[in-house]
Amino acid sequence: MPELARFYGLVIRMFAETGERHHHPHFHVVSPNGEAVFTIDNLEILAGKLPSRERRLVEAWAELHRIELLENWARLQAGGQIVPIDPLR
């Protein structure tokens, strides 16, 4: 799964859906403390769980980079490659 960003022990990834596309645009987060899938539009957790501190970090990062996330989603679904996104600093 292509990596978009890495910061504070969090790894943000996104992948292209194959077959019938029925999911909301989303990204995956992996940390030492859990995993979660976030929608891009409203940052709702679709699956998994993260500790509240890590969730807030992901939400802050995603709010800053929502347009880039949506562009990467469209790029992947069209068969292209992702463009890495700056980490939260």
N, C-alpha and C positions, 0 to 999 in steps of 0.2 A: 504494500500500500504506500503510495508516494507521500513523503513527508513535506508538510507545509512550513512548519516552524517547530522550534524546540526552545523552551525557557522554563526556569525554575523547576526542573524535573518533569515537566509536562511535554509530551510529544503530540503534535497535532498532525493528523493525516486525513487524506481524502482519496476516494477511489471512484472510478467510473462504474456505474451500474450496467449490468448486462441483461439482455432479455427485456421483459416488460418493465418499464420504468414507472414505479408507483410511489416512490419515496419523495418526501420533501427534500430540497437541497440541504445537505447536512455534512458534518465533519466528525471525525472520531478523535477522542482524547485518551491517551494512555499515561498513567502516572504510576509511581510505586504503590500508591494507595487505592487505586481503582481504575476503572475505565468507564467512559460514557460516550454517547452519541448525541450531538447537539444539532438542532435545526439552525439554519443560518438566519431565517427571517425573524424569529422571536426568541432564539436561544433557549428553547425548551429542550429538556433532556428527553430523547426518544427511548433510550435504553441505557442501562447501567447506572452507576452512582460514583460521585466524587465527594471527598470531604468539602465542607462549605468554603474553606479558604481557597482551595484549588478551583472550585467552581467559580468563585468570584474573579479569580485571575483569568480564567478562560473567558468569562463573560466580558470583562474589561477589554481583553485583547480582541475578541470577536467584534465588539462594538466599534473599535477603532479601525478594523479591517473588513467590515461587512462587504463593501464593494469588491475588494480583492477576493474575498471568499466566493462571492457570487460569480465573479469572472472566472475563477478557477473551476468552479462547479460546471459552468457552461463549457469551458474548454475541455474538461475531462469527458463530459457526456458527448461531445462532438468528436472524440477520438484524439484530442490533443494532449499535451503535457502540462502539468501544473507549473506555476511560477511561485517560487518560495516567497513567503511573507515574513517581514521583519518580526522578530520576537518582541515580547513585552520586556521593557527595560525599566 
